[in-house]
Amino acid sequence: MPEGPSIVILKEETQQFSGQKVISVSGNSAIDIQRIKGKSITSFKTWGKHFLICFDDFTVKIHLLMFGTYRINERKETTPRLSLVFSKGELNFYTCSVKILEGDINLHYDWTEDVMNTKWDPEKAKQSLDKIPKQKICDALLDQDIFSGVGNIIKNEVLYRCYIHPESLVGTIPPLKLKELIDECSVYSFQFLEWKKAFELKKHWLAHTKKICLRCDLPFTKKYTGVKKRRSFFCTNCQKLYQ
């Protein structure tokens, strides 16, 4: 599943279509896609893992889910979920969720929850974490209503950076350490963005999919942690378990 930084890249790549009119639309999406025909795109936005195509009175929300893809000015052989054609170019989405959000997009999203948005509010994230003291931090970091845009890669990397075991309980993590973790979610997301643009993301991974801890020279533990059962890679020697 693409994480927040990858969706920001999609937004940047589609700026060429901002302000353009959709001259034809097709695809096997269940929404009323013909409603889009003849409409001009006012802007592209992102909220975490959601890609938003904004029109005057509604927004098309794209979620690439686990295996979704897109093509700009080219097509795959398979039928797209949604295809938008402009006078110059086209935008195609495959194996994804497509929904329409009515009215002002600002009524649908809290931008302070997005770790890559200029309105990101780390203090609000702290307040949200304070309400779930018995939840494991590996699950809390993947809660899109707290850390919109954070996915499993970012989760593993920031926990390793902050020396925190993924099965630590939120309420037992020291306040200064929790603040460090919250801040790191945004910091790492922007580094992720730059590395991905440079096609060198994987070479910067310190924990995700790794087998040896670079700090301790000991084997990493790989485990499906939390209620979400997502893969965690961690060092039991240097990443402290707060219980």
C-alpha positions in Angstrom: 0.0 0.0 0.0 1.5 3.4 -1.0 2.3 5.6 2.0 1.7 9.3 2.3 5.0 10.4 0.5 4.1 8.3 -2.6 0.7 10.0 -2.8 2.4 13.4 -2.6 4.6 12.4 -5.6 1.4 11.5 -7.5 0.0 15.0 -6.7 3.1 16.6 -8.0 3.1 14.5 -11.2 -0.5 15.4 -12.0 -0.1 19.2 -11.7 0.0 19.3 -15.5 -3.8 18.6 -15.5 -4.8 21.3 -12.9 -7.3 23.6 -14.4 -7.9 21.4 -17.4 -11.3 20.1 -18.5 -12.1 16.4 -18.6 -13.2 15.8 -22.2 -13.9 12.1 -21.7 -14.2 9.6 -18.8 -14.4 5.8 -18.6 -13.7 2.9 -16.3 -15.3 0.2 -14.3 -15.8 2.2 -11.2 -19.3 2.0 -9.5 -19.6 5.7 -9.1 -21.4 8.0 -11.7 -18.2 8.7 -13.6 -20.0 10.6 -16.4 -20.7 13.3 -13.8 -17.0 14.2 -14.2 -17.1 14.7 -18.0 -16.9 18.4 -19.0 -15.8 19.5 -15.5 -12.5 21.3 -14.9 -10.1 20.2 -12.2 -9.7 23.0 -9.6 -6.8 21.4 -7.7 -5.2 18.2 -6.6 -4.8 17.5 -2.9 -3.7 14.7 -0.6 -4.7 13.6 2.8 -2.4 10.8 3.9 -3.0 7.9 1.6 -5.9 9.6 -0.2 -5.5 11.3 -3.6 -8.1 14.0 -4.1 -9.2 15.3 -7.5 -11.1 18.5 -6.7 -13.9 20.0 -8.8 -16.1 23.0 -8.1 -18.8 21.2 -6.1 -17.4 17.7 -5.5 -14.1 15.7 -5.2 -13.1 12.4 -6.5 -11.2 10.4 -3.8 -8.8 7.8 -5.0 -7.3 5.2 -2.6 -4.8 2.8 -4.1 -5.4 0.2 -1.5 -2.8 -2.7 -1.4 -2.2 -3.2 -5.2 -3.5 0.0 -6.9 -1.5 1.7 -9.6 -1.8 4.6 -11.9 -0.5 5.7 -15.3 0.0 9.3 -16.6 -0.2 9.8 -20.4 -0.1 6.0 -20.9 -2.3 3.0 -20.3 -2.1 -0.6 -19.1 -3.7 -3.4 -21.0 -6.3 -4.0 -18.3 -9.4 -1.9 -17.9 -8.9 1.1 -15.7 -11.0 1.7 -12.6 -11.1 5.4 -13.7 -9.7 7.0 -16.8 -9.7 10.8 -17.3 -8.8 12.2 -20.8 -7.8 15.8 -21.3 -7.1 17.8 -24.5 -3.4 17.1 -23.7 -2.8 13.9 -21.9 -4.7 11.4 -19.7 -4.8 10.0 -16.2 -5.6 6.4 -15.5 -6.1 4.5 -12.2 -6.2 0.7 -11.7 -7.3 -1.7 -8.9 -8.2 1.1 -6.5 -11.1 2.6 -4.6 -13.0 5.5 -6.3 -15.5 7.6 -4.4 -17.2 11.0 -4.7 -17.2 13.4 -1.8 -19.9 16.1 -2.1 -19.4 19.8 -1.4 -16.4 21.6 0.1 -13.4 19.1 0.5 -12.5 21.0 3.7 -15.6 19.6 5.4 -14.4 16.0 4.8 -10.9 16.2 6.1 -9.0 17.4 9.1 -5.7 18.5 7.6 -4.0 18.7 11.0 -4.0 14.9 11.1 -1.8 14.6 7.9 1.9 14.3 8.9 2.9 15.9 5.6 0.5 18.8 5.5 1.5 22.3 6.4 -1.3 22.3 9.0 0.0 19.1 10.7 -0.5 19.4 14.5 1.8 17.2 16.6 0.1 18.4 19.8 -3.2 17.0 18.5 -1.6 13.7 17.8 -0.3 13.7 21.4 -3.8 14.3 22.7 -5.2 11.5 20.6 -2.5 9.1 21.9 -3.3 10.1 25.5 -6.8 8.7 24.9 -5.5 5.2 24.0 -2.9 4.4 26.7 -3.4 0.6 26.5 -3.0 0.4 22.7 0.3 -0.9 21.3 2.3 1.8 19.6 2.6 -0.3 16.4 -1.1 0.0 16.0 -1.4 3.6 17.0 1.2 4.7 14.4 -0.9 3.2 11.7 -4.1 4.9 12.8 -4.9 7.2 9.9 -7.0 9.5 12.2 -3.9 10.2 14.2 -1.0 9.8 11.8 -2.5 10.2 8.3 0.0 9.0 5.7 2.1 6.8 8.0 2.3 3.3 6.7 4.2 0.2 7.7 7.6 1.3 6.4 7.5 4.6 8.2 6.2 2.8 11.3 9.2 0.4 11.4 11.7 3.1 10.7 10.6 5.7 13.2 10.3 3.1 16.0 13.9 2.0 15.2 15.1 5.6 15.1 13.5 6.3 18.5 14.7 3.0 20.1 11.1 1.9 20.9 9.8 -1.6 20.7 6.7 -1.9 18.5 4.7 -3.7 21.2 5.2 -1.0 23.8 1.9 0.4 25.2 1.3 4.0 24.3 0.6 5.1 27.9 3.9 3.7 29.2 6.2 5.5 26.8 7.8 8.5 28.6 6.4 11.9 27.4 9.7 13.1 25.9 10.2 9.8 24.0 6.6 10.0 22.8 7.1 13.5 21.6 10.3 12.4 19.7 8.3 9.7 18.0 5.5 12.0 17.0 7.9 14.5 15.5 9.9 11.8 13.7 6.8 10.6 11.9 6.7 13.9 10.0 10.5 14.2 9.6 10.9 10.7 8.2 7.9 11.1 5.9 9.6 14.1 4.2 12.9 12.2 4.0 11.0 9.2 2.5 9.7 11.6 -0.1 13.1 12.9 -1.2 14.6 9.4 -1.2 11.8 8.0 -3.3 12.1 10.8 -5.8 15.8 10.0 -6.1 15.0 6.3 -6.5 17.0 5.3 -3.5 14.5 4.8 -0.8 15.3 1.2 0.1 19.0 1.8 0.6 18.1 4.1 3.5 16.1 1.5 5.3 17.6 0.7 8.7 14.9 -1.6 10.0 12.2 -2.4 7.5 12.8 -5.9 6.0 16.3 -6.0 7.5 17.8 -9.0 9.3 20.6 -7.5 11.4 20.6 -4.5 13.7 23.3 -2.1 12.5 23.6 -0.7 16.1 24.0 -4.0 17.9 25.1 -6.4 15.2 22.4 -8.8 16.4 19.5 -10.5 14.5 16.3 -8.5 14.0 13.0 -10.0 15.1 10.4 -10.2 12.4 6.9 -10.5 13.9 3.3 -9.6 13.0 2.4 -7.3 15.8 -0.7 -5.6 17.2 -4.3 -6.1 16.3 -3.5 -5.0 12.8 -1.0 -7.9 12.4 1.3 -5.9 10.2 5.0 -6.9 9.8 7.4 -5.4 12.4 11.2 -5.6 12.2 12.9 -4.6 15.4 15.9 -5.2 17.7 15.0 -6.6 21.1 18.3 -5.4 22.4 18.2 -1.6 21.7 14.5 -1.0 21.2 13.0 -0.7 24.6 9.7 -2.4 25.5 7.6 -0.1 27.6 4.8 -2.0 29.4 
